[in-house]
Amino acid sequence: MKRTTFIYELDEGQQKAILEIMERGNYKRKEVPYSLGAIEGDHFNATLYMKEKHGKRKFCVQGTGASDFVEFVLEPQVLGCAMLGYEDVLAPEESVALHAGSDESGKGDYFGPLVVCCTYVDPSLAVKMREIGVRDCKQMTDKSVLRTGALLRQLLGPDGYTMVMLRPSAYNRLYAKMQNINRMLAWAHAAAIEDFLKKHPDCKRVVIDQFARSESTMLRALKMRTRQIAVDQHHKAESDLAVAAASIIAREAFLLEILGKKGYVLPTGSSSDAVTETAVRVVREEGPLWLMNNAKAHFSITDRVLAECNLSRNDLPPEGRVVSAIARTAAARAETNEQQET
């Protein structure tokens, strides 16, 4: 059974870090009694409680999406280590039998594209991948990702992987149409897998990190030809060598896009002051349309950036006026409450 509750004792520095993430991140703020801060995210709630003991305070994350928040946000940005139970990438022998792996990068980054990569592993490639240090990219520095990604692409060759890159302009148009990040991810993964199978029709199995609550989200996006292979969806799939390799290539492509922007240094992530400050500075220089070509407009940070520039979403084209699903739900609840009060 998937774990849905996580409790940590955070010291003063960790408390400051998580409060900044809760304030700056793409989350809905909540009011919880006896707490210093609380948020609602994608299928999870997180609360930092006020009571202090020996300089530490209790931080609780609950919900079906809690493990994703712990793994992708809390551990790397607050705790500074992986504690949720990463498996060693040096997997059992059956995990290196010929199969594909698909992973994405950029989903939680305000700037830059969403990138999905599909690649594969076999017993021969597995030995070489381990030699160059292939592992889950979240356990690597950006410098290591860029170095290992280049070696990995050289090892695989142009037919060894496929990639789908949604740059911000295309991302914003597609989000305005689908209005659901999991449906977008499913579409992108399916497209990358389809393209990969055209090059490797002998591949009979693909491993994907389960990003949606239900496996059916991904399966619905797969076309009939793709459904002829076994689709293995599970959490923490980056422990699989093929998925780890895909994660590195996807992250390398994302970083190269960020670094390739002339004139501006675009920070990664979405919760740091640097992200907001950069966006505000450039919007003041270039105008609000710059966001449509460089940022994921549905993030709530867009509203804060526009407000600091004395602008609003009405200053963006129609696809820039679509907010996140969390924001839409919050607005609907507020409207319902207002109607009930009147």
N, C-alpha and C positions, 0 to 999 in steps of 0.2 A: 504493500500500500504506500502511495506517495505521501511523504511527510508534508504537513500543512501548517505546522506551528514551530516557530523558532524564537528562542529567548536568549538574549545576550546581556552581559553586564559591561557597559561601556564606560571607559574612563573619560576624563574631562576633554581631552583632545578629540576622542572619537565622538563624544556628544556634540561638540562644535561642528565636526565634519558632517554628521548625519543631519543636524538641524539645517545646515546650509543646503544639503541635497534636497531635503524635504521642502525647503523654501524655493529653491531655484529650479527643481526638477519639474518634469511634465506630469504633475500629480494634483489631485484635488485635496485641498486642505480640509481637515475635519476638526471639530471641537470635541475633545474627550476629557472628562473630568480628571483632575489631578495629573495632568500631563503637560509637558513642555512643548510638545508638538505631535501632530498626528496627520496621516495622509491616507488617501484611498488611491490605489493604483490599478493596474491591470489584473483583476481577480485577486487582490490582496489588500490588507490594511496593515499599517505600521504605526506604532505608538512609542514615543519616548516618555516614560513616566517620571513624575516630578520627585518622588521619594528618593533620597540619596543615602547610600550606605558605603562607608569607607571610600568616599570620593567617586563612587560609581553609581550609575542609574540603569534601571532595567529598560531594555529595548525589545519590543515584541513585534513579530511579523506573523500574520496569519492569513490563510486563504490558499486556494488551489494554485495561485501564482506566486506564493511566498518564496518558494525555492529559487525561482528565476531572479527575484529581487535580491535575495541573499547572495546568489552565485555571481550575478553580473554587476551588482551595484555595491552591496554592503561589504562583501569580502575584498574586492580590489580597491575600493575607494575609502573604506573606513577601517576595516580590520587589518588590511594589508597582507592577507594570506588566504589561501584556499583551505577552508575547513569543512566544506559540505561533503567531502568524500570523493574527490577526483580520483578516478582510476588511473593507474599507470598506463601510459600510451603503449608501452611494450605489452601488447595484448596477447591472449592465448593464441595458439597457432591457427585455430579455426577462424579467427577474426581477420587473418591476412589472406585467406582464400580469396580468389577473384571476386570483388564486389565494388560497388560505387558508394560514394559518400557525398552528401550535399550540405552546405552550410552557408550562412549569410554574415555580412558585416555592414555596419552603419545604421542599423535599426534604431539604436538609442542615441545616435549622434545628430545634433541639430544641423550642423553644416555637412555638406558632402552627400554623396550618393548612397543608395542602398545597393549592395552587391551580393549576388548569390553565385556560388561556384559549385560545380559538380566534378569530381575526379574519382580516381579508383586506386585500388591497391591489389597486388598479387604477391605471392611469396618472394619473388625476386625483387620487386620494387620495395617491399617492406624492409628488407635489409638495408637498402640504400637510403630509404627515408629516415630510418633510425640513425644512420651515420651522419646525416646532415642536421639532425636535431628536430625532426617533425614532431610536434605536440600541439595541444590546444593553444591557439594564438593568444588566448586570454592569460596564459601563463608566461607570455613572452613580452619583452619590451618592443616598442615600435621599431627600434633599430634592428633588433633580431628578426622581427617579422619581415622587414625589407630585405635583409640579407638572405634569410632562409627561403623566402618567397621566390627570389631570383634563382637560387639553386634548384628549388623544387620545379619551377617551370622549365628549367633547362633539362632536368631529369625526365620529366614527363613528355616534353615536346608539345607542339601545338595541338596534336590530336589526343593528348592525355587528359585534357580538362576542357570544360565549357563554362562560360560565364554569362550572366545576365546583369547588366548594370543599369540601374534607374537613376540617372542624374536628376538633381532637384527639379528642373523644369518638367521632365517626364513624370517624376515621382509625384509632384503636386497635382498634375492633371489626372493621374491614375487614382490618387487618393480621393480626389473630389468625385470621381466616378464610383469607386467602390466603398469609400468611407469606412474602411475596416482594414487595419494593418495586417491582421492574420490572413485575410483573403488575398491581400497583395503579396504577402510572403509565399502563400501556397501557389499562386500564379507564377511567381518568379522561380520558385524551386521546380515546379512542373516543367517550365520552359527550359531550364538548364538541364534537367534530367532527360527530357525529350531529345535535346540536341546531342547530349552525350551518347544516348543509345543509338543514334544514327551512326556515330563513329564506332561504337562498340556493341553491336547487336548480340554478342555472346554473353554480355553481362546479364545476370539473372536476379540480382539482389541489390538494393540500394538502402543505405542507412541515413536517416534524417533525424536531427534533433527535434523533438516534438515541441513546437512553439505555440500550438493552440490547445485549448482545453480538451478537445475531442480529436481523435485521429481522422475522423471523417472530413474535417476541413481540408486536409491535404489530399485525401483520396478523391474528393470531388473535383479538385483542380487537375488531376491527372487524366490524360486522355486514354482511350481504350488501348492503344499500343503500349503505353507505359504500364498500364495495369496488368500486363502479362508478366511482369517481374514482381518479385516479393519486395514489399515496402516495409521496412523495419523502422518504426518511429518510437523513440523513447527519449526520456530526459537524460541529460549529460552525455549525449551521443558523441561529443568531441573526444571521448576516451577511445573511440574507434579510430584507427589509423587513417582510413580514407576520409572521414569527416574532419579529422585534425588537419590533414593536408588541404582540404577544401577551405577550412577556416583561415589558414595562412594565406592562400592565394587570394581569397576574397578580401581579407584585411589589407594585404599588400596593395591591391588595386584601389581600395578605399583611400589608403594613406597617400598613394601617388597622386590621386585626384586632389586631395586636400593640399598637398605640398606643391602641386602644379599651378595653383591659383596665383597669378602674377599680381604683385603689389600688396597682397594681404597675407598674413599668417592666420589661418583659420584653425582655431583650437578644436580638439575632439571633445566628445561628451556633450552634455546639455545642461549640467547643473552648476558649472563653475562661473564665477564672476567674469572670467575672461571671455566666455561665450557671449554673455549679454553685452559686455562692454565693446567687444568687437563688432557685434551686430549693430549696436546703436551708432558707433562711430562711422561705420560704412554706410548705413542707411542715411545718415545726415550728409554724407559726401556724395553718394550715388543715387539716393532716392529709394522709396520702398520697393520698387520693382526688382531691385537687386536681390531681395530675399527670395523671390520666385525662382531665381536661377542658381542660388547658392545654399538655400536652407529648406528644411522640411516645414512648410508653412503652417501645418495643422498643430504643431507643438504650441503649448500655452506660452512659451517664451516669446512667441511672435507678438502677442498682445502686449507684453511688458515692453518690448523693444519699440513697438509703434507708439505706445503711450508716452514713452520718454522722448520721442521725436515729435510729439503733438500730432500724431496720426492715428488712424484706426484701420480696421480691416476693410472698410469701405474704400480706402485708398489703394487696395490691391485688386487685381482682376478676380473674376468669380471663383476660380479654383483656389485663390488665396483666402477666401472668406469662409472656407469649410474648416471647422475646428475639430478637435479630437473627439472620439466617441465618449471619453470620460467627461469632457466639457459639455457635450450635447446632453448627456444623461443628467449632469448637474443642473443645466439650464431648464430641462424638462421638469425636474423635481421642484426647482424654485418656482416655476410657473404654476405647477399644481398646488404648491403650498400657498401661493398668493391667491389663487382662485378659491381655495378652501377658506382662507381668512376673510375674503370679501363675500 
